[in-house]
Amino acid sequence: MSSELRLRIASAVVLAAVVLAATWAGGLAFRLFSAAIALLLYYEWSTITRIAEKDRVGNVAGWCVVALVALLTLFDYVNAGAGLLLLVLVAGLAEMAVFRRADGWLVGGIIYAGLSGLSLAAIRGGDPSGLVAMLFLFAVVWATDICAFFIGRALRGPKLAPPISPGKTWSGAIGGTICAVIAGTLLHAAFYGADGLRIPVLALLLSVCSQIGDLGESFIKRRFGVKDSSRLIPGHGGVMDRVDGLVFACFAAFIVILGEALIMGGAGMPAGALLLGR
């Protein structure tokens, strides 16, 4: 085993322990984790896209908005944070329409970072179903990531998206998705027992979204000629490099939750319960 791989494994174990501890604790500990993710993601996004170099005033405004969203997340005002992000999105689209600005990286970074923190905090919530929902997401995303890496290296074959990420293969993507469905289904069964096709289908959806998020980050880095989002995590690069799949899966899960709340009239139910159909 190479020294680089040992460093990656050691860092991954430490990170997983911290994340799982915060998830198990819930409450303020997990909201603090979610707020930190939002701030770190915006730092890396703004660094990669060089927002500060192109628009210093806009970058300061972006930091102020993301910091406010992080504070709202920390104090459990998720709805207020979501409303602020919606306002930023509408204002950004209006500015682009009026002034014909083609560069939407500033608004994109605010939405990406802020929504990441909010969706994580909302899904975990403060009830037992939120804990299971987050563990389910971790099982799906981590199984996708790990199995896609090792299966892709073992089987190789046609590339998944050569212009974006030359190392990813169809065999890895499919193998990772199959493992994610198995991992998610087993995790759910350990808490609630077998539950028809809903959970396997949900795991399939979230696994695909996780891989789309991974490819999306690869596209951004390639677009700006960057290898890693930062050097914050030894052996892994930056926070975006580690949570790109997770946050995109959380976005998808958040949409599922909103859809369930609208269709089933479960606006007062915990987000985790809505996601898992409990």
C-alpha positions in Angstrom: 0.0 0.0 0.0 1.4 3.4 -1.0 2.0 6.2 1.5 -0.6 8.3 -0.3 -3.3 5.7 0.0 -2.5 5.2 3.7 -2.8 8.9 4.2 -6.2 9.0 2.3 -7.5 6.1 4.4 -6.3 7.6 7.7 -7.9 11.0 6.8 -11.1 9.3 5.7 -11.4 7.4 9.0 -10.9 10.5 11.1 -13.4 12.5 9.0 -16.0 9.7 9.1 -15.6 9.5 12.9 -16.2 13.3 13.3 -19.1 13.3 10.9 -20.8 10.3 12.5 -20.3 11.7 16.0 -21.9 15.0 15.0 -24.7 13.1 13.3 -25.4 10.9 16.3 -25.4 13.9 18.7 -27.7 15.9 16.4 -29.0 19.2 17.6 -26.4 22.0 17.9 -23.5 19.8 17.1 -24.9 18.8 13.7 -26.1 22.3 13.0 -22.6 23.5 13.7 -21.2 20.9 11.3 -23.8 22.0 8.6 -22.9 25.7 9.1 -19.2 24.9 8.8 -19.8 23.0 5.6 -21.6 26.0 4.1 -18.8 28.4 4.9 -16.0 26.0 3.8 -17.8 25.2 0.5 -18.2 28.9 -0.3 -14.5 29.5 0.5 -13.4 26.8 -1.9 -16.0 27.7 -4.6 -14.9 31.4 -4.5 -11.3 30.4 -4.6 -11.7 28.0 -7.6 -13.8 30.4 -9.6 -11.7 33.4 -8.7 -14.7 35.5 -7.7 -12.6 37.8 -5.5 -10.3 38.7 -8.5 -13.3 39.4 -10.8 -15.7 41.0 -8.4 -14.4 42.0 -5.0 -17.6 43.7 -3.9 -19.7 40.8 -5.1 -17.4 38.4 -3.2 -17.8 40.4 0.0 -21.6 40.3 -0.5 -21.5 36.6 -1.1 -19.5 36.0 2.1 -22.1 38.1 4.0 -25.0 36.1 2.6 -23.4 32.7 3.2 -22.4 33.7 6.7 -25.9 34.8 7.5 -27.3 31.6 6.1 -24.8 29.7 8.3 -26.0 31.6 11.3 -29.6 30.9 10.5 -28.7 27.2 10.1 -26.8 27.2 13.4 -29.8 28.6 15.3 -32.3 26.3 13.5 -34.0 28.9 11.3 -33.9 26.8 8.2 -37.0 28.3 6.6 -35.6 31.8 6.9 -32.3 30.6 5.4 -34.1 29.0 2.5 -36.1 32.2 1.9 -32.9 34.3 1.8 -31.4 31.9 -0.7 -34.5 32.1 -2.9 -34.3 35.9 -2.7 -30.6 35.8 -3.8 -31.5 33.5 -6.7 -34.3 35.7 -7.9 -32.2 38.9 -7.6 -29.3 37.2 -9.4 -31.5 36.0 -12.3 -33.0 39.4 -12.5 -29.6 41.1 -12.7 -28.4 38.7 -15.3 -31.6 39.4 -17.4 -31.4 43.2 -17.1 -27.6 43.7 -17.4 -27.0 40.6 -19.6 -24.3 39.3 -17.4 -23.3 35.8 -18.4 -21.2 35.0 -15.3 -23.4 33.4 -12.7 -20.6 31.9 -10.6 -21.2 34.2 -7.7 -24.9 33.4 -7.3 -24.2 29.8 -8.0 -21.6 29.6 -5.2 -24.0 31.3 -2.7 -26.8 28.9 -3.6 -24.5 25.8 -3.6 -22.9 26.6 -0.3 -26.0 27.9 1.5 -28.3 25.1 0.3 -25.7 22.5 1.3 -25.8 23.6 4.9 -29.5 24.1 5.0 -30.4 20.7 3.5 -28.0 18.8 5.8 -29.5 20.5 8.9 -33.1 20.1 7.7 -32.8 16.4 6.9 -31.1 15.6 10.2 -33.5 17.6 12.3 -33.8 16.7 15.9 -35.8 13.4 15.9 -34.8 9.7 15.5 -36.0 9.5 11.9 -33.6 12.3 11.0 -30.7 10.3 12.4 -31.7 7.3 10.3 -32.2 9.4 7.2 -28.7 10.9 7.5 -27.2 7.5 8.1 -29.1 6.2 5.1 -27.6 9.1 3.0 -24.1 8.4 4.2 -24.5 4.7 3.5 -25.7 5.4 -0.1 -23.1 8.1 -0.9 -20.1 6.4 0.8 -20.9 3.0 -0.8 -21.2 4.7 -4.2 -17.9 6.5 -3.8 -15.9 3.7 -2.4 -17.2 0.9 -4.6 -17.1 2.9 -7.7 -13.4 3.6 -7.1 -12.4 0.0 -6.4 -14.7 -1.7 -8.9 -13.7 0.8 -11.6 -10.0 0.2 -11.0 -10.6 -3.6 -11.1 -12.8 -3.9 -14.1 -11.9 -0.7 -16.1 -13.7 -0.6 -19.4 -15.4 2.3 -21.2 -15.0 5.8 -19.7 -18.0 7.4 -18.1 -17.3 11.1 -19.0 -13.7 11.4 -20.5 -13.8 15.2 -21.1 -14.8 15.8 -17.5 -13.3 13.1 -15.4 -11.0 10.7 -17.4 -10.6 8.3 -14.4 -14.3 7.3 -14.0 -15.7 4.3 -15.8 -19.1 2.9 -16.5 -18.2 -0.3 -14.6 -17.4 1.8 -11.6 -20.5 3.9 -11.9 -22.8 0.9 -12.2 -21.0 -1.1 -9.6 -21.1 1.8 -7.2 -24.8 2.3 -7.7 -25.5 -1.4 -7.1 -23.5 -1.4 -3.9 -25.3 1.8 -2.8 -28.7 0.2 -3.3 -27.6 -2.7 -1.2 -26.0 -0.6 1.5 -29.0 1.8 1.8 -31.5 -1.0 1.8 -29.6 -2.9 4.5 -29.2 0.2 6.6 -32.9 1.0 6.5 -33.8 -2.6 7.2 -31.6 -2.6 10.3 -33.8 0.2 11.8 -37.3 -0.3 10.2 -37.2 -3.7 8.5 -38.0 -4.4 4.8 -40.2 -1.8 3.2 -41.0 -2.8 -0.4 -39.4 -1.0 -3.3 -39.4 2.5 -2.0 -36.0 2.4 -0.3 -34.1 0.6 -3.1 -35.5 3.0 -5.6 -34.7 6.0 -3.4 -31.2 4.7 -2.9 -30.8 4.3 -6.7 -31.9 7.9 -7.3 -29.6 9.3 -4.6 -26.7 7.3 -5.8 -27.1 8.6 -9.4 -27.4 12.1 -8.0 -24.3 11.6 -5.9 -22.3 10.7 -9.0 -23.8 13.7 -10.9 -22.6 15.9 -8.1 -19.1 14.4 -8.3 -19.0 14.9 -12.1 -20.3 18.5 -11.6 -17.4 19.3 -9.3 -15.0 17.7 -11.7 -16.4 19.9 -14.5 -15.9 23.1 -12.4 -12.3 22.2 -11.5 -11.5 21.3 -15.1 -13.2 24.5 -16.3 -10.9 26.6 -14.1 -7.8 24.4 -14.3 -7.7 23.3 -10.7 -6.7 19.8 -9.5 -8.1 20.0 -5.9 -10.7 22.4 -4.4 -8.2 23.2 -1.7 -5.6 21.5 0.6 -7.7 21.4 3.8 -7.9 17.6 4.1 -4.6 15.7 3.9 -4.6 13.2 1.1 -8.1 14.2 -0.2 -7.8 17.8 -1.3 -10.6 20.0 -0.1 -14.1 19.8 1.4 -15.8 20.0 -2.0 -13.7 17.0 -3.1 -15.2 15.0 -0.2 -18.8 16.2 0.0 -19.6 17.0 -3.6 -21.6 13.7 -4.0 -23.2 14.0 -0.5 -24.5 17.6 -0.9 -26.0 16.8 -4.3 -27.7 13.7 -2.9 -29.0 16.0 -0.1 -30.4 18.4 -2.7 -32.2 15.5 -4.3 -33.4 14.2 -0.9 -34.6 17.7 0.0 -36.7 17.8 -3.2 -38.2 14.4 -2.4 -39.1 15.7 1.1 -40.8 18.8 -0.3 -42.7 16.7 -2.8 -43.8 14.3 -0.1 -44.9 17.3 2.1 -47.0 18.7 -0.8 -48.5 15.5 -2.1 -49.1 13.8 1.3 -49.9 16.9 3.3 -47.1 16.1 5.7 -45.9 19.7 6.2 -45.6 19.2 10.0 -43.8 15.9 9.8 -40.0 15.6 10.4 -38.0 15.7 7.2 -36.4 12.3 7.9 -39.7 10.7 8.2 -40.9 12.2 5.0 -37.8 11.0 3.1 -38.0 7.4 4.4 -41.8 7.2 4.1 -42.3 6.7 7.8 
